[in-house]
Every structure is written in C-alpha cells, then in structure tokens.
C-alpha cells in the first residue's frame, strides 16, 4: 500500500507552512494555539467588560440589535416579562395563517424559559395545539424511541410556528446563537414558516469576539463543553439568486420574531 496519500501530503504541507517539525512540535503548538488554562489579557478584558455591564449598557446593546435587525427583516420586540411574551405569541397566532393548509399548530422547545410562557394555556381559547419536540422519558426500547422520533418529526412538519430560545444574540450582526442540546431540536427553528425566539436582555453580546471569549475562557459557559455544532441565525431565510430579487422563506422560515425580556 502507498504510504503517501493526498490526505497525508495535505497535512504535511500545512505543518510545513506552520513551521512544525518533529523536533519542535510541542513548542510550536504552544506558540500557535491558545492554552485554555491560560486566559490572554485581551480575552480577560472582554470577559470583564461583559461581566461589568449595567442595565443601561444592556439596553444600549438591545437598541443596537434592533437597528441592525431592520435590514435583515428580523422583528425585535422588547417585552417586560414572560406573560407579555405569551400574549404576544397568542396575538401572532391569531393574526397569521399557515403557509399551507388551514389548521394551526405550534411546536416548541423543552426549555425552562419556554415552559414559563405556558403557551398551552395562552392558546387554549384559540384551540391551537402546542407540541413539545422532546422525549418524555417513557421510551425505553429502540422501537419506542424511533416511534417518538417520527412523531416529533411529524409534529414539527405540521406546525407553522416554532418557538425556541437561544444561548446568545450578537448585537452587531443581529445573530442568534444556538448550541446543540438534547430536547432542543434544530428542526423547530428551521422547518416552521415562522420562527419565534425568546431571550433575556442579559444574553445579548456585542459581537463574535465576545462570544468566543465566553465559549473558551468563561468557566460557566465552557462548563457544558464544546457542542456538536452551533446554529447561527441572522433573520429569516432569504435568497436573491433569481434576478437579484430578495425572497424570504426560500429554504427556511419566512419570518423571524425575537422577543427580548427586559424586566
């Protein structure tokens, strides 16, 4: 068998470009890659800035987020508390219609903040079912788990509004950041034609630099470990491939509502 493949040649070329040799591998890695156990001064300043933010600073970030969201067709709406958010979502359900069919249903994450909304009660008068895209713990066999997965898929597909939270929101690009977790299905933010996200103002960061500082050096944030992936969402789905005409909802939600709890 050949000892040199395209893969190994590619990796060796990268090592050569980085100046990594057999006799200096460890020392060169320390020069190139940041040591997670040692927080660089620039990252310390970022973490201190985030931790020292007052209410006025957070409201200023919210204003910046709302401004950057306008050209993205992202609707940012400050709300005092969860009760106001639940009413706003109920009003949204009353004022909108499904893209396909005439039966309304909503799917949500199994998330502490979303549970506080009590959407089942908020939508009871409208007779709109609310599904939770999560396993309930009763599934013990593989057949039961697969049956539940299929049920969740069907409920997400049928629902025209998906309700999620997010880990962070970046003000300078109006970007939601969502880390992967059990019971927080990606499909809830991708398949329904209307995506509703609910966060607190404390979750708003300035930019990507602050996000990476938290993920790598903040003890609380990095305590969960690196996720399989992160979803970053800047406004509803959009494309301008055809004659440079902007179209929303081409390959995902056609509308995105972000409710920010400020109280």
MOKAHU-V897882 format. One record per helix or strand. SS is the DSSP state (H for helix, E for strand). FROM is the first residue (numbers start at 0). TO is the last residue. If there is no record, write none. Layout:
SS_FROM_TO, SS_FROM_TO
This chain:
H_5_16, H_24_31, H_40_50, H_54_69, E_73_78, H_81_94, E_104_107, H_111_116, H_118_121, H_123_125, E_128_131, H_141_157, E_160_163, E_167_169, E_174_178, H_186_189, E_193_199, H_200_202, E_203_204, H_207_216, H_218_221, E_229_232, E_237_238, E_246_247, E_254_260
